């Protein structure tokens, strides 16, 4: 087993979106192999089913990643579970946890892009209740031998789902959230919180402050509740070149070139370390680093020039 890269657990985003050409399985496999060899803790996907940028479906990609790795934990940040059937999703995730031998970490979120809901045959009305009900149903399917469930959106009578996940009672569920009500759901239903890559450092720090208050209110031990952050990052001595390439990617993926300047960390390794330390000092106990160009080169530089200094 590779030694720990840094005192702060570090994950990486799996190459998933390909603005400059078709998906490259060999490139993804090489990247995952190096991430595992270098000692990164985990590898993560994001969800974007509809959009102009070529992007691989997250659960299929995680399943493929499970087959080509042995140690890396495998996470989603986040699955938009209100757009999915919790029965099908519970089965898919339990299968993935089985195939990876207990390496799955489930990040979930409600999502804010409500105009897309009709494309999935789902009403916008009641979406928060649908989201919470779906999480509760999945947890029961993972932990109970037979499930009878009489919800607003789903009903089951003496239903069985086997096999259960390897991890007990179930794979850790981390919530992506912004609004205080969403953070309250994370505290009620989850084992952790992961800040969005599209959120600035200042926004994340405010979310963590709110989260701490909610944990105290609920009587939950903050040491037992995970806190992480997706971080878009680019190591490059030519800052303008990095900013241009980041803006190109953000424009293709989010449709907002200006978002790169607001949220991405870029520049020399020392500057990247300082910006990452700000997140750690603000409460992040896990960082998921997400290079969006020259991914393999960036991976090597993150391991050699950034991780040891965190």
N, C-alpha and C positions, 0 to 999 in steps of 0.2 A: 504493500500500500504506500502511495506517495505521501510524504510528510505534509502537514498543513501548510498552506501558502502563507497565511497571516493569522493574527490573533482574532480577526473578524472573519467569520465564515463567508466565503465568496462563492457565488454561483455565476453562471454565464448564460446568456441567451443563445439558443440554438439558431443558426442561420435559417431563416424561414421565409423572408420576403426577398424577392429577386427583381429589382427594378431594371437591371441591365441585361437580362437574358433569362432563359429557362432555368428552373430549379436544377441544382447540381448535386445529386446524391453522393458522389465520390467526395466532393468538397465538404459536405456536411459530415460524412463519416470520418474524414481526416480530422476535422475540427473537434468532433466529439472524442476521438482517440487521444488527441493532444490535451484536451481539457481534463480528461481522466488521468493521463500520465503526469500532468503538471500539478495535480492535487486540488483542482477546483472541487467544491463540495457537491454541486448540483448543476443541472442544465434545464432551461426553461423555454416554454413556448408562450405565445400570445394568440389571441383569437381575432381574426378578421376574415369572415367568410365572404362578404361582399365588398368589393373595392377594385380600383383600377390596377393596383400593384399585384403582380403574381405572388401569392402567399399560400403556403401549404396549410392544410387543415390540421389543427393542433393535436387532436387525439391520435390521428394516424401517424403524425410525425413523432409523437412521444412513444408510441408502440414500436415504431422502427428504431428509435433511439435506444429503447430497452434491449432490442435484439443485438445491437452493436456495442454495448457497454456492459460493464460488470459491477461497477461501484457507484457511479454517479447517481444521486437522487434525481428524480425527474419531476418537474413541476409545471404547472400552468399558472399564468398571471396575466389575465384571468380568463376563465371560461364564463361566458355570458349565459348562465344556467337558466335564466327566465325564458330564454328563447329555445330551450331544449326540453324534451320529456325527461323528468327525473327518473322514470323507470328505465328507459333505455340508457340514460347517462350513468345511473348506478351500476348497471350491468357492464357497460364499457369500462368504467373506472375500476370496478372489482377485477375484471379480466386483466387490465393493465397492471394492477397491483400484483396479481398472481404471476403474470409473465415476467415482471421485473423483480420478483421475489421480495416484495415489500419496499420498493424504492419510490413510491408515488407520493407526491405532495399536491393537494388539490387546491388551487387558487380559484376563487369564484367571485363574481361581481354582477351587479345589476346592469351596469352600462347606462350611458346617457343618450345614446343615439336613437331616440324613440321613433323617428320617422321610418326606421327600418323594420319596426315590429310587424306591420302588415305583410311584409315579404315572408315572414315565418308563420303566418296564419295566427298570430297572437295579438290580442288587444292590448293597447297601452294601459287602459284602465285596470287598476288592481295589480299592476305589475310588481310592486314591492311585496304585496301579500303573496302573489304567485311565487316569487323568488324565495321567500322565507319558507313557504309551505313545501316547495320542492326540495330544499335542503333538509328539512325535517324528515321528509319521506325517504330520501336517499339514506340518511343515517339509520333509519329504522330497517330498511331493506338490508343494510350491511351488518346489522347487529342482532336482529331477531330472527328466530327460525321460521315464524309465520307472522304475517303482517295483515292486520285489518285496519283500514285507514278511511276515514270519512271526512275528507277535506272539502274546501270550496271548489278546488280545481281537479283533484284526483280522488278516486275511490277504489279501494282494493278490499277484497274479502278473502281472508285466510290465504294470502299469497305467499309463495316461497321463492327465494332467489338464492341459488347456489352456483359456484362456490362463493363464500364470503371473501373479503379481502384478506391478504396475509397479515397486514397490520391490524392490531387490535387496540381499541374497539373498531377503529376504521382509519384510513389514511388521514393525516392531519389536514384540516380545512382552514385555509387562510383567506381572508376577505380583502378584496380591493374596495375601498370606500372613500368618500369625501365628506358627504353631508353628515352632521351629527347623528341623525336617525340611522344612517347606514353604518356608522361606527358603532352605534348601540347594538345593531343586529350582529356585528362582528363579535362583540363581547358576549352576547347572548348565545350565539350558535357556533362560534369558531374557536380555533386554537392559535390564531395569529392574524396579523394585518400586514399587507404588503402595499406600500405606496406606489402609485402609478408612475411610470416613466414620463408621462406627460405632465406631471406635477412638479413645480419648482421646489427647490430646497426649502424656501420660506413656507410654502404651502404644506409640505410634508411635516415640518417642525410644528406647525400649528395643529395639524391632524394628530400628531403624537401627543401633544399637550391635552387635547380633547380626549383622546383615547385613555390616557392615564387617569383622568377624572372619572371616566365611565367605568374603568376597571375597579377603582377604589369604591365607587358607588355600588358596584355589583359584588364587592367582597372577593374579587379574584386576585390572585397573586400575580403581579406584573412580571415576575421572573419566570412564570410558567406560561406566559403569553408571548408568542413570537412577534417581532417587529422587523420588517425588512423594507427594502426600496429597490425598484428597478431604476438603473442609472444608465442613460445613454451617455457614451463616453468615446472620446477620440484622442489618442496620444499623437501629437504632431507638433514639431517645432515651428512649422509654418501655420500659425494660428488661422490666418485668413483662408488658407486652403482647407483646413479642417472645418471651418465654419461654412464654407461653400458646399462641401460635400455633405455635411450634416443637413444643411438646409435643403439640398436636393432630395435627400432621403425623406425628411419630414414632409416635404411637399408631396412626395409620391404616396407616402403611407397615411399621413394624417390630413393631407390637403392644406397644410399650414406651414409654409416655409419659415415663418417668423417664430414658430414654437421652438425651433432648435436653439435659437439664441437665449430663450427664456429658461430652458430646462437642461440642455446638454452640457456636460463637463468636457472641456477640450483644452489642449495646449501641451506644454512640457509635462513630463512625469511629475515633477515637484508640485506644479499647480494642480494637477489632477488629484494627487495625494491630499493636498490641503482641502480641496473641495469635498472629497470623500470623508475626510476626518470630521468636517462640519456635520455631515449626516450622522456619523457614528456618535459624536458628542451630543447630538440632538435626540438620540434614542434608537437609532438603527442598530440592531444586533446581527443583521444579515444584509449583504449587498449583492444584488444581482446585476452584473455588469453587462452592458449591451452595446458592443461595437456594431456599427451598421455598414462599414466598408472595410476592405482588407482584413476580414475577420480573423484569419489565422495569424497574420502578422501582429494584429492588435492583441490577440490572445497571448502570444509569446511575450510581448512587451508588458502587458498587464501582470503576468506572472513574474517577470524578471525585475521590472522597474517600479511597480506600484504596490503590489500585494505585500512584499516584505516590509514596507514602511508604514503599513496601516496598524 
